[in-house]
Amino acid sequence: MGRHLLLTFDFPPMGGGIARWMGELAQRYPAGTLIVSTGQRPDSEVVEGTYPNRIDRVDVPARRLRTAHGLVRWAHRAGKLCRSEGVEFMWCGQLRPAAYPARWVHATTRTPYGVVVHGRDLLTIRRHIRSAGKRPIVRTLLGSAAAIVANSRWTADLCGQIFDDLRLTLPDARRHVVPLGADPELFRPGLDPSTARSTYELPAGRWLVTFARLTPHKGIDTGIQCLAALGTDIPELRYAVAGTGPDLDRLETLARDLGVRDRVHFLGQVPDAHLPALYSMGEVYLAPSRLEEHDVEGFGIAIVEASASGLPVLAGRSGGTADAVLEGETGLLVDPEDPGAFAEALRSLLGDRSLARALGTAGRRAAETFFNWDRVAAAMRDIGREAAVASRAGRGSAD
């Protein structure tokens, strides 16, 4: 197997789900079979040397990879790596900006590339392709890709709609769905949450937990409304929300207006090392995400981390969450636009410990057998290898 080259804007120590996915690929591809090409970051020393595969940072600050100068430098570096390192296939961690240098390298070296697509990015792309100026660019970037990988069936369907809008054909052989995963060795049931509770000054109680960026589409307001609805019957119920974002002030105001501000604990940005214990502190994981005009949950990595930790999940039936939650087996899916239905579903989980335990146990088993990063990395390797073989075969027949 030849090497694969991963071009990605998002990469640790940058936060977010895309960066987590790309970092896991760098960790779990067999040693020496993947090269990661990304930008410079001043805090990159915290992860350098922790991967079995090479991290090749372009001599451009990561924030400038989206500029014309950054893209040119990135493309030249990627082309040099393809020629000197025996690269047979390139992955783009996101369509923009990573597919720009990949498309240039493909044109100059004939190295095929694949694009990883994400729900929010596709919503943005769908708006942009209405522009006469941007439509041909997106058409070229997607149309030249040898493989398209989506993190859920919903994301894949949205990608198919965009291909239709662009009057492009997306054969089944090029479209792949790779549901994401968790690390079941890191996230597991039974961890002692006492240190995490002490660190974040969290009192005793029955805890709901959500780990997400604080934006409206994450539906954390629904979680706060659920807490208020159940607070009279379950006064010891509390809600821990880890993450930062622009919606914080609105959420704090809502909690005050509903009289539960003292029981909603906004933890801010939580280091990855603290997350496993905080999951273990929870009784139910809430993921009440909903589709907004420009935002969506394409899959939900935190959902499967919660499942790996043995928590039952209560999630919004929206976007790609239906691929992260096995309904009735690892959790419950509810209309995200109906806070009352969410509250009743939560009441059932809190009131029926045997049900909650069964869902959590099944979630843990699902993480061990399917929703894990080893399976994701293996799928990506296989897709890239098969696309590279098909590309070579196509060139041979053309010649």
FIMI-965649 format. One record per residue (C-alpha): residue in three letters; x, y, z. Coordinates in steps of 0.05 Angstrom, whole numbers, plus 5000, padded with zeros to 4 digits. Layout:
N
ALAXYZ;...
***
This chain:
399
MET500050005000;GLY502650684981;ARG502351265029;HIS496251705036;LEU496752465045;LEU491652815088;LEU490653555072;THR486753885129;PHE485554575156;ASP482754285221;PHE487753895262;PRO489753845336;PRO491054225378;MET485354595343;GLY478754385375;GLY472354145343;GLY469653515313;ILE473253555246;ALA479953655281;ARG478353055326;TRP476852625265;MET483252825229;GLY487452715291;GLU484552025301;LEU486451845229;ALA493552075242;GLN493651645304;ARG490551015275;TYR493050945205;PRO498750435207;ALA505350775225;GLY508651085165;THR502751025118;LEU499851715126;ILE502752415121;VAL498552995149;SER499453665114;THR496754255154;GLY498554955176;GLN503055225230;ARG500255355300;PRO504055665359;ASP501255125405;SER502754535360;GLU508354285405;VAL503153985452;VAL501453455399;GLU507753415357;GLY511152745367;THR504952405394;TYR502852095328;PRO505851475294;ASN505051845227;ARG508552455202;ILE505553145213;ASP508253605158;ARG506554325174;VAL506654795115;ASP510755425127;VAL504355835133;PRO500255995196;ALA494055565197;ARG489456165196;ARG492556385129;LEU491655725093;ARG485156005065;THR488656585031;ALA491256574959;HIS498456594984;GLY497156035034;LEU493755594982;VAL499455664933;ARG504655484986;TRP500354905009;ALA499454634938;HIS506854664923;ARG508554304988;ALA503253774976;GLY505753664905;LYS512853574930;LEU510553064982;CYS506652674930;ARG512652624884;SER517852474938;GLU513952024985;GLY510351544939;VAL503451814955;GLU497951414920;PHE491951794947;MET490252464980;TRP484752595030;CYS481753285040;GLY479253385111;GLN474253885085;LEU472354145016;ARG474754855029;PRO480455005034;ALA483654315029;ALA480754114961;TYR483954714927;PRO491154464934;ALA488853744924;ARG485653924857;TRP491954284834;VAL496353694855;HIS491653214819;ALA492253624756;THR499853634758;THR501452934786;ARG495052544771;THR494752334844;PRO487352214859;TYR483952534919;GLY477752444962;VAL473752955000;VAL470752885069;VAL464253275072;HIS460753555134;GLY453653775146;ARG454854495163;ASP459854585106;LEU454854295057;LEU449454775079;THR454355345066;ILE456255054999;ARG448954984979;ARG448055734990;HIS454355914953;ILE453055514890;ARG447355984875;SER452856474857;ALA454856444784;GLY462056584804;LYS462756044857;ARG458655494823;PRO464055284772;ILE469355254827;VAL465254794872;ARG463354384811;THR470754274794;LEU472854114865;LEU467353604876;GLY467053334806;SER474453164805;ALA474252774870;ALA475252024865;ALA471551914930;ILE466552284974;VAL466052085048;ALA460252325091;ASN459552215166;SER452252005163;ARG446751815114;TRP443652505123;THR450152845103;ALA450952375044;ASP443852535020;LEU445153285025;CYS451553184985;GLY447652814933;GLN442753394927;ILE448553874916;PHE451353424862;ASP444453434829;ASP444254194834;LEU451054224801;ARG448753724747;LEU454153244768;THR453652494774;LEU455552174840;PRO455951414829;ASP454950964889;ALA462150724880;ARG464651434896;ARG459851594953;HIS461351295021;VAL458151365090;VAL463051275148;PRO459551395215;LEU464551665266;GLY466951375331;ALA469751445400;ASP475751145437;PRO472750605481;GLU479150545520;LEU478951275539;PHE471451355547;ARG468750795591;PRO463850685647;GLY465750695720;LEU470951255721;ASP471451655786;PRO468452345773;SER470652645840;THR476653015814;ALA472653315757;ARG467253525805;SER472353855850;THR475754205791;TYR469254505766;GLU466054585835;LEU460154145818;PRO455753925877;ALA452553255888;GLY446253105849;ARG443352755789;TRP446953035728;LEU444953145656;VAL450953295612;THR451953615544;PHE458753755512;ALA457954215452;ARG459554885422;LEU454555395448;THR450655555385;PRO443155545375;HIS442854915332;LYS445754505390;GLY439054595426;ILE441954705495;ASP435955165508;THR431654535503;GLY435954205556;ILE434954795602;GLN427454775590;CYS427454035607;LEU431054175672;ALA425954705691;ALA420154245673;LEU422753675717;GLY425754095772;THR419754075818;ASP419353315817;ILE426953205817;PRO429953775857;GLU436853455857;LEU437153475781;ARG442853895751;TYR445554045682;ALA452954095663;VAL454554415596;ALA461754395571;GLY463654855514;THR464255575492;GLY460655975439;PRO456556575421;ASP450056315451;LEU452456345524;ASP449156995544;ARG442356785516;LEU442756105551;GLU444656425617;THR438856905611;LEU434056335595;ALA436355945656;ARG435256555701;ASP428456685671;LEU426355965683;GLY428955985755;VAL434355445745;ARG440655855737;ASP443555565801;ARG442754865773;VAL445654985703;HIS453254965705;PHE456855255644;LEU463854955648;GLY467055335591;GLN472555015549;VAL474154345580;PRO480753995565;ASP480053325531;ALA483352995591;HIS477453195635;LEU471952945589;PRO471752195607;ALA470552335681;LEU465252855666;TYR461552365622;SER461851865679;MET458652375725;GLY452552415681;GLU446152015685;VAL443552195616;TYR447052525557;LEU442853065523;ALA443853215450;PRO437653625431;SER440653895366;ARG436154155311;LEU436854375239;GLU437855125233;GLU438555505168;HIS446155495168;ASP447754965221;VAL446454235232;GLU449253645271;GLY452353225216;PHE453552635263;GLY455252785336;ILE461952515362;ALA459952695433;ILE453952235427;VAL458151625415;GLU463151835468;ALA457351855517;SER455151165493;ALA462250895502;SER461851175573;GLY455550765586;LEU450551345585;PRO443651305554;VAL442851855502;LEU436852305490;ALA437752655423;GLY434053075373;ARG431852705310;SER435353195264;GLY441153185215;GLY445752585224;THR444152415296;ALA439951825274;ASP446551485253;ALA449751625321;VAL443851375363;LEU440950675352;GLU433850865369;GLY430950455426;GLU437550095434;THR442850605455;GLY438251195465;LEU431951565447;LEU430652045389;VAL425552595398;ASP422853175355;PRO427953725371;GLU422654265361;ASP418253985417;PRO421254135487;GLY415253815520;ALA416553155485;PHE423853205505;ALA421953315578;GLU417352705578;ALA422652265546;LEU427652505597;ARG422752365653;SER422151655628;LEU429651555629;LEU430551855698;GLY424651465726;ASP426450795697;ARG433550625717;SER433149935686;LEU431550245618;ALA437050755626;ARG441950205645;ALA440049765586;LEU440950345537;GLY447650525568;THR450049805566;ALA448049735493;GLY451550395477;ARG457950145508;ARG457449505467;ALA456149905403;ALA462450315416;GLU466649705426;THR464049355364;PHE462649915314;PHE462750645337;ASN470250685347;TRP475951035312;ASP479650405293;ARG473850205248;VAL473450915219;ALA480850935202;ALA480650245171;ALA474650455128;MET478251075105;ARG484550685087;ASP480450185047;ILE476550725010;GLY482951094992;ARG486550464969;GLU480650244926;ALA479950944896;ALA487350954880;VAL486850274845;ALA480750494806;SER484351134785;ARG490350754760;ALA485850274722;GLY482150854691;ARG488551184668;GLY491050524639;SER484750424598;ALA485051154575;ASP492151064552;
***
